[in-house]
Each structure stands twice: as C-alpha cells, then as structure tokens.
Amino acid sequence: MPTSPWPTRVGTLLLRDARADDIEPLLAVRNDPSVNRFMLRTHVDPETFRQEWLAVPGEGIPFCRTVTLCVSGGE
C-alpha cells in the first residue's frame, strides 16, 4: 500500500498536508483584494469558509497542501 508523500522537503521549502491552524492565514490571503482579483469568487464568507474547512473528515484536507519556507531547518 503506498504511503503519503507528505510532508516533503525540497530545499528550504516544506510541502505538507493542510491543517486546521492554516485556516486563518489562508482566509486572510484568500480575501486579500490583491489576490482575489484573479479568482472567480472574489470574496468568501469567513465563517462559512471555516465550517467547510473543518467539515472535511480526516487529518488533512484532500488535495490541499501548504508550502512553508523553512529557515534554520525548522518549520
């Protein structure tokens, strides 16, 4: 049975499954006007976004990964 490739480190970047504590930073970027002008939906309701994110079963959010720039080898 294949195992998950996550987390994976590539140089100073760490690619990992998204977690519940990623909600607020992702929401801030998602609703930033300089970012969302490139999206079909230019605003998401914060409470709905949180509820939908947390409603997904399992540890990680399917097909959702985060990238962390690691400094001094830490996350």
NUTOR-311164 format. One record per residue: z, y, x of N, C-alpha, C in turn; residue number from 1. Coordinates in steps of 0.001 Angstrom, whole numbers, always signed. Layout:
// NUTOR-311164
<node><n_c3>Z</n_c3><n_c2>Y</n_c2><n_c1>X</n_c1><ca_c3>Z</ca_c3><ca_c2>Y</ca_c2><ca_c1>X</ca_c1><c_c3>Z</c_c3><c_c2>Y</c_c2><c_c1>X</c_c1><seq>NUM</seq></node>
...
END
This chain:
// NUTOR-311164
<node><n_c3>+0</n_c3><n_c2>-1180</n_c2><n_c1>+852</n_c1><ca_c3>+0</ca_c3><ca_c2>+0</ca_c2><ca_c1>+0</ca_c1><c_c3>+0</c_c3><c_c2>+1242</c_c2><c_c1>+897</c_c1><seq>1</seq></node>
<node><n_c3>-945</n_c3><n_c2>+2188</n_c2><n_c1>+658</n_c1><ca_c3>-996</ca_c3><ca_c2>+3380</ca_c2><ca_c1>+1503</ca_c1><c_c3>+233</c_c3><c_c2>+4258</c_c2><c_c1>+1289</c_c1><seq>2</seq></node>
<node><n_c3>+643</n_c3><n_c2>+4915</n_c2><n_c1>+2330</n_c1><ca_c3>+1757</ca_c3><ca_c2>+5851</ca_c2><ca_c1>+2225</ca_c1><c_c3>+1206</c_c3><c_c2>+7263</c_c2><c_c1>+2190</c_c1><seq>3</seq></node>
<node><n_c3>+1994</n_c3><n_c2>+8166</n_c2><n_c1>+1683</n_c1><ca_c3>+1583</ca_c3><ca_c2>+9558</ca_c2><ca_c1>+1585</ca_c1><c_c3>+1402</c_c3><c_c2>+10149</c_c2><c_c1>+2978</c_c1><seq>4</seq></node>
<node><n_c3>+353</n_c3><n_c2>+10957</n_c2><n_c1>+3162</n_c1><ca_c3>+164</ca_c3><ca_c2>+11596</ca_c2><ca_c1>+4465</ca_c1><c_c3>+1032</c_c3><c_c2>+12839</c_c2><c_c1>+4645</c_c1><seq>5</seq></node>
<node><n_c3>+1824</n_c3><n_c2>+13159</n_c2><n_c1>+3635</n_c1><ca_c3>+2623</ca_c3><ca_c2>+14384</ca_c2><ca_c1>+3670</ca_c1><c_c3>+4061</c_c3><c_c2>+14089</c_c2><c_c1>+4024</c_c1><seq>6</seq></node>
<node><n_c3>+4714</n_c3><n_c2>+14870</n_c2><n_c1>+4796</n_c1><ca_c3>+4213</ca_c3><ca_c2>+16077</ca_c2><ca_c1>+5450</ca_c1><c_c3>+3354</c_c3><c_c2>+15739</c_c2><c_c1>+6670</c_c1><seq>7</seq></node>
<node><n_c3>+2467</n_c3><n_c2>+16655</n_c2><n_c1>+6990</n_c1><ca_c3>+1595</ca_c3><ca_c2>+16524</ca_c2><ca_c1>+8148</ca_c1><c_c3>+1651</c_c3><c_c2>+17823</c_c2><c_c1>+8937</c_c1><seq>8</seq></node>
<node><n_c3>+1863</n_c3><n_c2>+17690</n_c2><n_c1>+10219</n_c1><ca_c3>+1897</ca_c3><ca_c2>+18872</ca_c2><ca_c1>+11076</ca_c1><c_c3>+562</c_c3><c_c2>+18974</c_c2><c_c1>+11808</c_c1><seq>9</seq></node>
<node><n_c3>-19</n_c3><n_c2>+20177</n_c2><n_c1>+11787</n_c1><ca_c3>-1253</ca_c3><ca_c2>+20464</ca_c2><ca_c1>+12503</ca_c1><c_c3>-987</c_c3><c_c2>+21714</c_c2><c_c1>+13330</c_c1><seq>10</seq></node>
<node><n_c3>-750</n_c3><n_c2>+21524</n_c2><n_c1>+14601</n_c1><ca_c3>-382</ca_c3><ca_c2>+22665</ca_c2><ca_c1>+15449</ca_c1><c_c3>+915</c_c3><c_c2>+23267</c_c2><c_c1>+14965</c_c1><seq>11</seq></node>
<node><n_c3>+891</n_c3><n_c2>+24551</n_c2><n_c1>+14647</n_c1><ca_c3>+2097</ca_c3><ca_c2>+25232</ca_c2><ca_c1>+14169</ca_c1><c_c3>+2196</c_c3><c_c2>+25252</c_c2><c_c1>+12645</c_c1><seq>12</seq></node>
<node><n_c3>+1271</n_c3><n_c2>+24555</n_c2><n_c1>+11971</n_c1><ca_c3>+1298</ca_c3><ca_c2>+24514</ca_c2><ca_c1>+10510</ca_c1><c_c3>+1879</c_c3><c_c2>+23197</c_c2><c_c1>+10017</c_c1><seq>13</seq></node>
<node><n_c3>+2698</n_c3><n_c2>+23271</n_c2><n_c1>+8993</n_c1><ca_c3>+3246</ca_c3><ca_c2>+22102</ca_c2><ca_c1>+8332</ca_c1><c_c3>+2687</c_c3><c_c2>+22067</c_c2><c_c1>+6918</c_c1><seq>14</seq></node>
<node><n_c3>+1929</n_c3><n_c2>+21005</n_c2><n_c1>+6601</n_c1><ca_c3>+1416</ca_c3><ca_c2>+20807</ca_c2><ca_c1>+5249</ca_c1><c_c3>+2341</c_c3><c_c2>+19810</c_c2><c_c1>+4575</c_c1><seq>15</seq></node>
<node><n_c3>+2868</n_c3><n_c2>+20152</n_c2><n_c1>+3402</n_c1><ca_c3>+3834</ca_c3><ca_c2>+19298</ca_c2><ca_c1>+2734</ca_c1><c_c3>+3665</c_c3><c_c2>+19381</c_c2><c_c1>+1230</c_c1><seq>16</seq></node>
<node><n_c3>+4292</n_c3><n_c2>+18428</n_c2><n_c1>+541</n_c1><ca_c3>+4322</ca_c3><ca_c2>+18477</ca_c2><ca_c1>-919</ca_c1><c_c3>+5053</c_c3><c_c2>+19734</c_c2><c_c1>-1364</c_c1><seq>17</seq></node>
<node><n_c3>+4606</n_c3><n_c2>+20285</n_c2><n_c1>-2474</n_c1><ca_c3>+5289</ca_c3><ca_c2>+21438</ca_c2><ca_c1>-3051</ca_c1><c_c3>+6620</c_c3><c_c2>+20993</c_c2><c_c1>-3643</c_c1><seq>18</seq></node>
<node><n_c3>+7603</n_c3><n_c2>+21894</n_c2><n_c1>-3628</n_c1><ca_c3>+8939</ca_c3><ca_c2>+21607</ca_c2><ca_c1>-4156</ca_c1><c_c3>+9340</c_c3><c_c2>+22708</c_c2><c_c1>-5137</c_c1><seq>19</seq></node>
<node><n_c3>+10408</n_c3><n_c2>+22446</n_c2><n_c1>-5868</n_c1><ca_c3>+10890</ca_c3><ca_c2>+23413</ca_c2><ca_c1>-6860</ca_c1><c_c3>+11220</c_c3><c_c2>+24762</c_c2><c_c1>-6225</c_c1><seq>20</seq></node>
<node><n_c3>+11712</n_c3><n_c2>+24760</n_c2><n_c1>-4975</n_c1><ca_c3>+12058</ca_c3><ca_c2>+26041</ca_c2><ca_c1>-4352</ca_c1><c_c3>+10823</c_c3><c_c2>+26833</c_c2><c_c1>-3905</c_c1><seq>21</seq></node>
<node><n_c3>+9629</n_c3><n_c2>+26279</n_c2><n_c1>-4125</n_c1><ca_c3>+8383</ca_c3><ca_c2>+27008</ca_c2><ca_c1>-3852</ca_c1><c_c3>+7940</c_c3><c_c2>+27843</c_c2><c_c1>-5051</c_c1><seq>22</seq></node>
<node><n_c3>+8581</n_c3><n_c2>+27666</n_c2><n_c1>-6195</n_c1><ca_c3>+8152</ca_c3><ca_c2>+28336</ca_c2><ca_c1>-7425</ca_c1><c_c3>+8145</c_c3><c_c2>+29857</c_c2><c_c1>-7276</c_c1><seq>23</seq></node>
<node><n_c3>+9242</n_c3><n_c2>+30434</n_c2><n_c1>-6875</n_c1><ca_c3>+9345</ca_c3><ca_c2>+31904</ca_c2><ca_c1>-6842</ca_c1><c_c3>+8368</c_c3><c_c2>+32535</c_c2><c_c1>-5851</c_c1><seq>24</seq></node>
<node><n_c3>+8265</n_c3><n_c2>+32035</n_c2><n_c1>-4603</n_c1><ca_c3>+7266</ca_c3><ca_c2>+32629</ca_c2><ca_c1>-3703</ca_c1><c_c3>+5832</c_c3><c_c2>+32462</c_c2><c_c1>-4217</c_c1><seq>25</seq></node>
<node><n_c3>+5525</n_c3><n_c2>+31300</n_c2><n_c1>-4788</n_c1><ca_c3>+4187</ca_c3><ca_c2>+31074</ca_c2><ca_c1>-5320</ca_c1><c_c3>+3907</c_c3><c_c2>+31992</c_c2><c_c1>-6512</c_c1><seq>26</seq></node>
<node><n_c3>+4880</n_c3><n_c2>+32170</n_c2><n_c1>-7358</n_c1><ca_c3>+4734</ca_c3><ca_c2>+33058</ca_c2><ca_c1>-8511</ca_c1><c_c3>+4505</c_c3><c_c2>+34505</c_c2><c_c1>-8060</c_c1><seq>27</seq></node>
<node><n_c3>+5225</n_c3><n_c2>+34926</n_c2><n_c1>-7018</n_c1><ca_c3>+5057</ca_c3><ca_c2>+36284</ca_c2><ca_c1>-6504</ca_c1><c_c3>+3631</c_c3><c_c2>+36501</c_c2><c_c1>-5987</c_c1><seq>28</seq></node>
<node><n_c3>+3107</n_c3><n_c2>+35518</n_c2><n_c1>-5273</n_c1><ca_c3>+1735</ca_c3><ca_c2>+35625</ca_c2><ca_c1>-4778</ca_c1><c_c3>+760</c_c3><c_c2>+35535</c_c2><c_c1>-5940</c_c1><seq>29</seq></node>
<node><n_c3>+999</n_c3><n_c2>+34618</n_c2><n_c1>-6858</n_c1><ca_c3>+100</ca_c3><ca_c2>+34381</ca_c2><ca_c1>-7991</ca_c1><c_c3>-83</c_c3><c_c2>+35621</c_c2><c_c1>-8848</c_c1><seq>30</seq></node>
<node><n_c3>+968</n_c3><n_c2>+36411</n_c2><n_c1>-9026</n_c1><ca_c3>+885</ca_c3><ca_c2>+37599</ca_c2><ca_c1>-9877</ca_c1><c_c3>+668</c_c3><c_c2>+38895</c_c2><c_c1>-9089</c_c1><seq>31</seq></node>
<node><n_c3>+409</n_c3><n_c2>+38777</n_c2><n_c1>-7796</n_c1><ca_c3>+113</ca_c3><ca_c2>+39942</ca_c2><ca_c1>-6973</ca_c1><c_c3>-1304</c_c3><c_c2>+40426</c_c2><c_c1>-7313</c_c1><seq>32</seq></node>
<node><n_c3>-1459</n_c3><n_c2>+41696</n_c2><n_c1>-7732</n_c1><ca_c3>-2786</ca_c3><ca_c2>+42189</ca_c2><ca_c1>-8121</ca_c1><c_c3>-3853</c_c3><c_c2>+42032</c_c2><c_c1>-7034</c_c1><seq>33</seq></node>
<node><n_c3>-3469</n_c3><n_c2>+42126</n_c2><n_c1>-5767</n_c1><ca_c3>-4467</ca_c3><ca_c2>+41996</ca_c2><ca_c1>-4698</ca_c1><c_c3>-4935</c_c3><c_c2>+40554</c_c2><c_c1>-4533</c_c1><seq>34</seq></node>
<node><n_c3>-4183</n_c3><n_c2>+39595</n_c2><n_c1>-5076</n_c1><ca_c3>-4565</ca_c3><ca_c2>+38187</ca_c2><ca_c1>-5026</ca_c1><c_c3>-5236</c_c3><c_c2>+37775</c_c2><c_c1>-6330</c_c1><seq>35</seq></node>
<node><n_c3>-4612</n_c3><n_c2>+38107</n_c2><n_c1>-7455</n_c1><ca_c3>-5102</ca_c3><ca_c2>+37578</ca_c2><ca_c1>-8727</ca_c1><c_c3>-6411</c_c3><c_c2>+38208</c_c2><c_c1>-9195</c_c1><seq>36</seq></node>
<node><n_c3>-6886</n_c3><n_c2>+39233</n_c2><n_c1>-8535</n_c1><ca_c3>-8189</ca_c3><ca_c2>+39789</ca_c2><ca_c1>-8916</ca_c1><c_c3>-9317</c_c3><c_c2>+38805</c_c2><c_c1>-8652</c_c1><seq>37</seq></node>
<node><n_c3>-9036</n_c3><n_c2>+37756</n_c2><n_c1>-7851</n_c1><ca_c3>-10027</ca_c3><ca_c2>+36726</ca_c2><ca_c1>-7564</ca_c1><c_c3>-9892</c_c3><c_c2>+35515</c_c2><c_c1>-8482</c_c1><seq>38</seq></node>
<node><n_c3>-8964</n_c3><n_c2>+35555</n_c2><n_c1>-9439</n_c1><ca_c3>-8695</ca_c3><ca_c2>+34414</ca_c2><ca_c1>-10308</ca_c1><c_c3>-9198</c_c3><c_c2>+34672</c_c2><c_c1>-11723</c_c1><seq>39</seq></node>
<node><n_c3>-9448</n_c3><n_c2>+33582</n_c2><n_c1>-12440</n_c1><ca_c3>-9894</ca_c3><ca_c2>+33716</ca_c2><ca_c1>-13827</ca_c1><c_c3>-8794</c_c3><c_c2>+34269</c_c2><c_c1>-14708</c_c1><seq>40</seq></node>
<node><n_c3>-7576</n_c3><n_c2>+33731</n_c2><n_c1>-14549</n_c1><ca_c3>-6413</ca_c3><ca_c2>+34262</ca_c2><ca_c1>-15268</ca_c1><c_c3>-5702</c_c3><c_c2>+35203</c_c2><c_c1>-14326</c_c1><seq>41</seq></node>
<node><n_c3>-5667</n_c3><n_c2>+36476</n_c2><n_c1>-14668</n_c1><ca_c3>-5127</ca_c3><ca_c2>+37450</ca_c2><ca_c1>-13722</ca_c1><c_c3>-3611</c_c3><c_c2>+37619</c_c2><c_c1>-13797</c_c1><seq>42</seq></node>
<node><n_c3>-2973</n_c3><n_c2>+36929</n_c2><n_c1>-14724</n_c1><ca_c3>-1512</ca_c3><ca_c2>+37001</ca_c2><ca_c1>-14811</ca_c1><c_c3>-1008</c_c3><c_c2>+35716</c_c2><c_c1>-15455</c_c1><seq>43</seq></node>
<node><n_c3>+90</n_c3><n_c2>+35215</n_c2><n_c1>-14944</n_c1><ca_c3>+751</ca_c3><ca_c2>+34088</ca_c2><ca_c1>-15597</ca_c1><c_c3>+2154</c_c3><c_c2>+34532</c_c2><c_c1>-15978</c_c1><seq>44</seq></node>
<node><n_c3>+2614</n_c3><n_c2>+34076</n_c2><n_c1>-17122</n_c1><ca_c3>+3960</ca_c3><ca_c2>+34387</ca_c2><ca_c1>-17574</ca_c1><c_c3>+4958</c_c3><c_c2>+33661</c_c2><c_c1>-16675</c_c1><seq>45</seq></node>
<node><n_c3>+5874</n_c3><n_c2>+34376</n_c2><n_c1>-16026</n_c1><ca_c3>+6801</ca_c3><ca_c2>+33741</ca_c2><ca_c1>-15088</ca_c1><c_c3>+7601</c_c3><c_c2>+32584</c_c2><c_c1>-15689</c_c1><seq>46</seq></node>
<node><n_c3>+8130</n_c3><n_c2>+32745</n_c2><n_c1>-16893</n_c1><ca_c3>+8956</ca_c3><ca_c2>+31679</ca_c2><ca_c1>-17475</ca_c1><c_c3>+8111</c_c3><c_c2>+30452</c_c2><c_c1>-17811</c_c1><seq>47</seq></node>
<node><n_c3>+6931</n_c3><n_c2>+30662</n_c2><n_c1>-18353</n_c1><ca_c3>+6034</ca_c3><ca_c2>+29543</ca_c2><ca_c1>-18652</ca_c1><c_c3>+5637</c_c3><c_c2>+28826</c_c2><c_c1>-17371</c_c1><seq>48</seq></node>
<node><n_c3>+5333</n_c3><n_c2>+29583</n_c2><n_c1>-16332</n_c1><ca_c3>+4967</ca_c3><ca_c2>+29004</ca_c2><ca_c1>-15038</ca_c1><c_c3>+6093</c_c3><c_c2>+28115</c_c2><c_c1>-14505</c_c1><seq>49</seq></node>
<node><n_c3>+7337</n_c3><n_c2>+28615</n_c2><n_c1>-14546</n_c1><ca_c3>+8490</ca_c3><ca_c2>+27830</ca_c2><ca_c1>-14076</ca_c1><c_c3>+8650</c_c3><c_c2>+26546</c_c2><c_c1>-14887</c_c1><seq>50</seq></node>
<node><n_c3>+8554</n_c3><n_c2>+26658</n_c2><n_c1>-16209</n_c1><ca_c3>+8723</ca_c3><ca_c2>+25483</ca_c2><ca_c1>-17079</ca_c1><c_c3>+7637</c_c3><c_c2>+24443</c_c2><c_c1>-16819</c_c1><seq>51</seq></node>
<node><n_c3>+6395</n_c3><n_c2>+24879</n_c2><n_c1>-16704</n_c1><ca_c3>+5299</ca_c3><ca_c2>+23933</ca_c2><ca_c1>-16459</ca_c1><c_c3>+5438</c_c3><c_c2>+23272</c_c2><c_c1>-15090</c_c1><seq>52</seq></node>
<node><n_c3>+5833</n_c3><n_c2>+24034</n_c2><n_c1>-14102</n_c1><ca_c3>+6014</ca_c3><ca_c2>+23506</ca_c2><ca_c1>-12742</ca_c1><c_c3>+7088</c_c3><c_c2>+22430</c_c2><c_c1>-12729</c_c1><seq>53</seq></node>
<node><n_c3>+8210</n_c3><n_c2>+22704</n_c2><n_c1>-13362</n_c1><ca_c3>+9341</ca_c3><ca_c2>+21768</ca_c2><ca_c1>-13349</ca_c1><c_c3>+9142</c_c3><c_c2>+20583</c_c2><c_c1>-14291</c_c1><seq>54</seq></node>
<node><n_c3>+8188</n_c3><n_c2>+20681</n_c2><n_c1>-15228</n_c1><ca_c3>+7959</ca_c3><ca_c2>+19603</ca_c2><ca_c1>-16192</ca_c1><c_c3>+7178</c_c3><c_c2>+18438</c_c2><c_c1>-15596</c_c1><seq>55</seq></node>
<node><n_c3>+6568</n_c3><n_c2>+18633</n_c2><n_c1>-14428</n_c1><ca_c3>+5782</ca_c3><ca_c2>+17567</ca_c2><ca_c1>-13793</ca_c1><c_c3>+6745</c_c3><c_c2>+16527</c_c2><c_c1>-13236</c_c1><seq>56</seq></node>
<node><n_c3>+6579</n_c3><n_c2>+15262</n_c2><n_c1>-13622</n_c1><ca_c3>+7502</ca_c3><ca_c2>+14222</ca_c2><ca_c1>-13144</ca_c1><c_c3>+7312</c_c3><c_c2>+13923</c_c2><c_c1>-11667</c_c1><seq>57</seq></node>
<node><n_c3>+8336</n_c3><n_c2>+13423</n_c2><n_c1>-11052</n_c1><ca_c3>+8251</ca_c3><ca_c2>+13003</ca_c2><ca_c1>-9654</ca_c1><c_c3>+8753</c_c3><c_c2>+14066</c_c2><c_c1>-8701</c_c1><seq>58</seq></node>
<node><n_c3>+8805</n_c3><n_c2>+13679</n_c2><n_c1>-7442</n_c1><ca_c3>+9323</ca_c3><ca_c2>+14564</ca_c2><ca_c1>-6402</ca_c1><c_c3>+8404</c_c3><c_c2>+15751</c_c2><c_c1>-6146</c_c1><seq>59</seq></node>
<node><n_c3>+7126</n_c3><n_c2>+15461</n_c2><n_c1>-5909</n_c1><ca_c3>+6186</ca_c3><ca_c2>+16527</ca_c2><ca_c1>-5593</ca_c1><c_c3>+5299</c_c3><c_c2>+16843</c_c2><c_c1>-6777</c_c1><seq>60</seq></node>
<node><n_c3>+4658</n_c3><n_c2>+17958</n_c2><n_c1>-6724</n_c1><ca_c3>+3737</ca_c3><ca_c2>+18356</ca_c2><ca_c1>-7769</ca_c1><c_c3>+2373</c_c3><c_c2>+17775</c_c2><c_c1>-7385</c_c1><seq>61</seq></node>
<node><n_c3>+1750</n_c3><n_c2>+16947</n_c2><n_c1>-8247</n_c1><ca_c3>+475</ca_c3><ca_c2>+16319</ca_c2><ca_c1>-7879</ca_c1><c_c3>-581</c_c3><c_c2>+17340</c_c2><c_c1>-7474</c_c1><seq>62</seq></node>
<node><n_c3>-1295</n_c3><n_c2>+17035</n_c2><n_c1>-6402</n_c1><ca_c3>-2387</ca_c3><ca_c2>+17860</ca_c2><ca_c1>-5904</ca_c1><c_c3>-1944</c_c3><c_c2>+19249</c_c2><c_c1>-5485</c_c1><seq>63</seq></node>
<node><n_c3>-679</n_c3><n_c2>+19440</n_c2><n_c1>-5259</n_c1><ca_c3>-184</ca_c3><ca_c2>+20752</ca_c2><ca_c1>-4856</ca_c1><c_c3>+509</c_c3><c_c2>+20616</c_c2><c_c1>-3513</c_c1><seq>64</seq></node>
<node><n_c3>+25</n_c3><n_c2>+21336</n_c2><n_c1>-2552</n_c1><ca_c3>+588</ca_c3><ca_c2>+21297</ca_c2><ca_c1>-1221</ca_c1><c_c3>+920</c_c3><c_c2>+22717</c_c2><c_c1>-794</c_c1><seq>65</seq></node>
<node><n_c3>+1830</n_c3><n_c2>+22834</n_c2><n_c1>+136</n_c1><ca_c3>+2148</ca_c3><ca_c2>+24125</ca_c2><ca_c1>+705</ca_c1><c_c3>+1874</c_c3><c_c2>+24069</c_c2><c_c1>+2190</c_c1><seq>66</seq></node>
<node><n_c3>+1667</n_c3><n_c2>+25224</n_c2><n_c1>+2768</n_c1><ca_c3>+1462</ca_c3><ca_c2>+25333</ca_c2><ca_c1>+4204</ca_c1><c_c3>+2533</c_c3><c_c2>+26257</c_c2><c_c1>+4725</c_c1><seq>67</seq></node>
<node><n_c3>+3255</n_c3><n_c2>+25797</n_c2><n_c1>+5731</n_c1><ca_c3>+4317</ca_c3><ca_c2>+26579</ca_c2><ca_c1>+6338</ca_c1><c_c3>+3973</c_c3><c_c2>+26823</c_c2><c_c1>+7789</c_c1><seq>68</seq></node>
<node><n_c3>+4036</n_c3><n_c2>+28068</n_c2><n_c1>+8234</n_c1><ca_c3>+3859</ca_c3><ca_c2>+28379</ca_c2><ca_c1>+9639</ca_c1><c_c3>+5178</c_c3><c_c2>+28128</c_c2><c_c1>+10334</c_c1><seq>69</seq></node>
<node><n_c3>+5179</n_c3><n_c2>+27221</n_c2><n_c1>+11284</n_c1><ca_c3>+6417</ca_c3><ca_c2>+26842</ca_c2><ca_c1>+11968</ca_c1><c_c3>+6536</c_c3><c_c2>+27621</c_c2><c_c1>+13273</c_c1><seq>70</seq></node>
<node><n_c3>+7690</n_c3><n_c2>+28224</n_c2><n_c1>+13443</n_c1><ca_c3>+7973</ca_c3><ca_c2>+28963</ca_c2><ca_c1>+14669</ca_c1><c_c3>+9116</c_c3><c_c2>+28250</c_c2><c_c1>+15373</c_c1><seq>71</seq></node>
<node><n_c3>+8997</n_c3><n_c2>+28017</n_c2><n_c1>+16630</n_c1><ca_c3>+10018</ca_c3><ca_c2>+27318</ca_c2><ca_c1>+17439</ca_c1><c_c3>+10256</c_c3><c_c2>+25907</c_c2><c_c1>+16944</c_c1><seq>72</seq></node>
<node><n_c3>+9235</n_c3><n_c2>+25254</n_c2><n_c1>+16386</n_c1><ca_c3>+9346</ca_c3><ca_c2>+23855</ca_c2><ca_c1>+15969</ca_c1><c_c3>+10112</c_c3><c_c2>+23625</c_c2><c_c1>+14695</c_c1><seq>73</seq></node>
<node><n_c3>+10624</n_c3><n_c2>+24642</n_c2><n_c1>+14029</n_c1><ca_c3>+11370</ca_c3><ca_c2>+24434</ca_c2><ca_c1>+12782</ca_c1><c_c3>+10533</c_c3><c_c2>+24746</c_c2><c_c1>+11580</c_c1><seq>74</seq></node>
<node><n_c3>+11041</n_c3><n_c2>+24360</n_c2><n_c1>+10420</n_c1><ca_c3>+10328</ca_c3><ca_c2>+24645</ca_c2><ca_c1>+9172</ca_c1><c_c3>+10745</c_c3><c_c2>+25992</c_c2><c_c1>+8662</c_c1><seq>75</seq></node>
END
